Amino acid sequence: MRDLAGFTVAVASQRRRHEVATLLETMRARTVNVQAARVVAQAEPAAVAESTRRCVGQPVHEVVIPSAFGLRAWLRIAREHGDLDALVSRFREARLLARDAHAADTLRQLGLSQIWATASGTTEDLYRYLLAQPMTGRRVVALVESELHRELCAALRDRGALVVEVVTSRFLPPLRTDELRRLGTVMVRGQVDAVVLTGPTTTVNLLRQAEADGMRDAVLNALAGEVMAACLGPLAAGPLRAYGLTPYVAETPDLADLADGLVDQLPARGPTVDVNGHRVEIRSQSIAVDGIVVPVQHGPITVLRTLARSPGRVVTSAEIRGDSAAWSGVDDHAVEMAVSRLRRAFDGTPLAGVDLVQTVVRRGYRLTA
């Protein structure tokens, strides 16, 4: 069964809750939603006017319209700059793809009648339709209102299309930065197994906030290590690649592809040890013994992760404390209590009663090899 039980995935997007979180939860993952970007439906007239001039300068094959609101903003700016008639002429020669009836009706008000739409009423299906066809040399004009639209335009370019983006939204940092700050903290502490990044603004805002908090290097190290970065498309991955990281990028900017990538790759990334013939998988907030998932607090997880790096080697309390940013300022007694909770966590599993973590008096602890 395709399952993410026991994994914790942070979803950083332009929304308070992204639909990919719902998809991951159907696979039994625990999700943490973070609004890492803000999209304001407010066009920048100069940029839209420039895109319009590029649009009317050459023949157009496809026009993608995701909403009536964005289209009306585009038409208003084109009218103010004297380009409306030329724009409508280009529309007449192109195949018009409208997301829903409202967008189609706005096109019809211009005297246009040949309009394509999808039964689902989603912009993603319009792009899927285009991506399923030969696109080399096709000139596409796309109204862009979200981070997803930007990734879909990049996918068309990868297929050989010539894409003109008409952006009628602004991509900004979130009003509240505390969520981004907490995201950076849980990543550094290893309290999430993966972070999903849905667009370039989302990624840039995460790194900028980490830099403002003096945590940029720690966040990058986490992404280079135990926290998987899963990106909806190459634009979201770009800022991480600039630092030499190799995040996972969905095969297409599709939420199902992104979720499938997490299912395929995330289980193989975490530390795994064999104890008495039993497979023990270590995750950010749980352990799995022969597939049985057991929730475990962060302290015991930190102990287990540290010991699992060198099974059989004695590890001091100081080494364990130094292995997690969350343990700064604690004493050896805190480590002792975490070890005790770790032992109890295996009750009810095939490892119940097994001396998994051995105490070596005055030296430290070791994991049974």
N, C-alpha and C positions, 0 to 999 in steps of 0.2 A: 504494500500500500504506500502511496506517495504521502509522506507524513513528515511534519516538522514538530512533532510533539516534544516539548522540553526546551525548544529554542526560543530565544527572545530576540525579536527583530524590531529595530527602530525604523520608522518610516518618516523621512523628512521630505516635506512637499510644500506646495503653496496653499494647502488646505489644513483645517484643523483635524480632519480625518480623511484620509485618502482611501479610495476604493480598493487599492492593492492590499491595505490592511485587512479588509473584510475577506479578500481572497486568501490571504495567508492564514487567517484565523480558521477558515474552513479546512485548512491542512493542519490545524491544531497548534499553530505557532502562537506565542504570546506576542502582542505588538505594543509598541509605544509610539504614539503619533506626535509628531512635532511639526508645527507650522514654521517652516524655515524660510519662507518667502511670501511676499504679498503681491498679488496681481490687481492692479487698478485699471478698470476699463476707461482709460483716458488716453487718447491718441496724442502723439507729438506731431503737430501739423507739418512742420518742416520735413520730418522724416517720412511721413505718409505722402507728402507732395513729391518728394524725391523718388519714392518707390513707384508712385503713379506715373511719373515721367518715364521710368524704366519700363513700366508695363506697356505704355502706349507706344514706345519707341520701336517695337518689333511685334510681329504676329504672335498671338497667344493661342495655345492649344487647349489648356485646361485652366479653369478658375475654380478654386475651392472656397466656399463661403460657409463658415461655421455658425454665424448668427446674423439675424436681421439688425441687431443693435450695432455690431461692428461694421456691417455693410453701410448702414446709414451714416455712420461717422466718416467712413471712407468717401462716400459720395458727397457729403457736405464739404469736405476739404478739397476734393477734386473740383467741385463747383467754384469754390472761393478762389482757386488758382487757375480757373479757366480751362481745366482739363476734362470736364465731365463728358462732353460730346465725344471726344476722342476715346475716352475710357469705355463708354457704352458701345462704340463702334468695335472696339476690341472684344468686348463681351459677345457681340453678335457672331463673331467668327469662331468663338471658342466653345468648348463643351463646358457647360455650367453645372457644377456639383454643389447642391445646397443641402445643409444638414437637416433642415426641417421645413415645415410648411411656411413658417413665418419668414424665413430667409428666402424661400422660393417666391412668396408673394411680393416681397420687396423687389426682387428681380423682375417680376412680371409688371410691376408699376413702371418700369423703364421701357416697357414694350417688348420684353423678351419672353419667349414662350417655351423654347426647348431647354428644359431644366431637368437634370438628373437628381435623384434623391435615393435614400436607402430606407428600407422598411423599419430599421432599428432607430433611425433618427439620431445617429451618432456620427461625429466627425471622423472618428477612428475608422469607421466602415468606408467612408469616402476615400480615405488614404489606402486602406486595404485593397479597394477596388483598383486604384491606380498602381499600387505596388505589384499587383498580380499581372500587370501588362508590361510589354516592352516600353521603356521610358527614355531610352537613349535619344537625345536630341529634342525631346518634347519640352516645350516651354510652358511652365506651370506658374500661375500667379496664385498665391495662397494668402488669405487673410489670417493673420496669426493673433491669437488671443490668449494663449497659454503656453507653459513650458512644454507640454506634450506636443503642441502644434510645431514648435521649433524642432523637436526631435524627429517628428514625422517628415518635416521638410528636409532635414539632413538625410533621412532614409531615401527620399526621392532623389536627392543629389547622388547618393551612392549607386543608384540604379541608372545614372546617366542623364537625369532630367536637369533642365536649366530652370532654377526656381527663383522667383522674385517674391520676397516676403513683404507683405504690407502689414505692419505691426500696429494694432489699434489699442494695445494695452501697455502698461508700464510695469516692469518687474523690479520690485523693491524689497528691501529687508523687512522682516516682520515688525509690527508695532512694538511687540514685546520681545526682548532679547533673552529673557530668563530661560525660556524653553531651549533655545540654542545653547545657552551656557550649560544647562543641565545635561543636554545631549552630549556635549564634549566631555563632561565629567564622567558620565556613565560609560562612555567609550574608553576613556583612559583607565577607568577602574575595572574594565572587563565585564561590565554588568549587562552587556548586550552581545549577542553572537554575530549580528550583522546590522548594517545600516543601509536602507534603501534610499537612493538619491534620485529624485524624479526629474531633475532639470539642472541646467548650468547655474542658474541663480541660486538654487538651493545649495549646491556644492560650494559656490563662492561665499555665500553668507555663512555657512558653517565654518569655513576656514578663516574668514575675516573675524568672526566672533572668537574663535579659538586664539587667534593672534592677539586680539584685544585683551583676552584674559590671560595671556602669557602661556597658552597651552598648545600652540600650533604644532610644535615638534612632537609633543606627547600624543596629540590626536593623530598625526601622520604615522607615528610609530605604532599606534594601536591598529591603524588601517593596514599597515605593512605586516602586522602580526596576526593576532587572534580575532580581530573584528573584520568580518568580510564586508567589503564595499560592493554593493550591487546597484548598478546604474541602469536607468531606463534606456539610455542611448549614449552615443559617443560625446554629445555635448556635455552631458552631466559628468562624464568621466574625464573630460579634458583638463579641468583644474587639478585633478589628482594625478593624471599622467604627467603634468608639468613638473610635479615633484618626484617623478620616477616610480610612482605606484602603478600597479596593473590591476585595476578593479575589474570585476565581472561586468560585462555589458550584454544586455539582452540581445538576442539575435535580431529581433525587430523591436521597435518602440511599442511593444504590446505588453499589457500587464500580465497576461497569462504566460508569455515567454519569460518575463522577469521572475515570476513565481516559480516556474519550472526550473530556471537556473539555480534558484536558492535550494529547491528540493534536491537537485542533482549534486550540488557542490558543497552546500553547508555541512551536511553530516560527515563529510570526509575531512573537514578542516580541523575539528577539535581534537585535543589530546585524547588518546585511547591507550588503555593498559589492559593486560591480561592478568587476572588474579585467580589462582586455583581453577583455571579452565573457564573462567567467566570473563566476558568482555565488558569492560567498564569505560563508558564514554563520558567525557567531562564537558559540560556546557556552562554557559554564563551563570545560570541560576538553577541548574538541575544536574543530576547524574542519571545515566541510563545503564542498568545492569541487565545484560542480555535482552535489551529492548524494553525493560521495565523502567519507566521514567519516574524519578523521585525528586521533588522540589527540595532544594538545599539553599541555605542562606549564603550570602556572599563570603563571609569569613571562612567557613569550612571549604567552600569551593576554592578560595585562594590557597589554602593549605594543600588541598589535593592537587591543584595545578602545579604548584611548586614541587611537590614530592614526585609527581608523575614525570617530570622532566629527567629525573635520574633515579629510576626505581632501584631500591636496594641501597642507595647512598644515604648516609646520615646527613640531614639538613638541620642547621641550627635555627632557633627561634628568630635570631636576628636576620637570617637569610629570608625566612618566611615573611617577616614584617617588611623587609625591603622590597618584596616582590609586588606590592600593591600600594598605589597612592593613597588608598583609603585607610591604610594601616599606620600612617605616620602619627606618632605620638602615643601609640599603644605600648603596653609592656608584655613581658613573657606570659603573664597570666592570661591575657586575652588570647594568645596563641594556644595555650593549654585548653581553654574553654572551647575554642573553635575545633580543636582536635577531638574533644569529647563529643561535641555535637555531630562531627563528621562520622564518628563511629556509630552513633545512634541512628544516623540517617539511613544506614544499611539494614535496619530492622525491617522485616517484611520483604526483603529481597533475597535472591539466591546467595548473597554474601552475608546473611545474618549469622553472627557468631564467628565469622572469620576475622582473625586479627590482621586487618588490612593495613592499619597504621600502627607501627610499633614504636614505643617510646624507648629511647636509648638514654639511660640515666646520665644527666649532666652533660649530655652532648646534643640531643635534639630528637628528631623523628625520621623514620624512613618508611617507605612504601614497600610492602611485601612484593617481591619480584615474582 
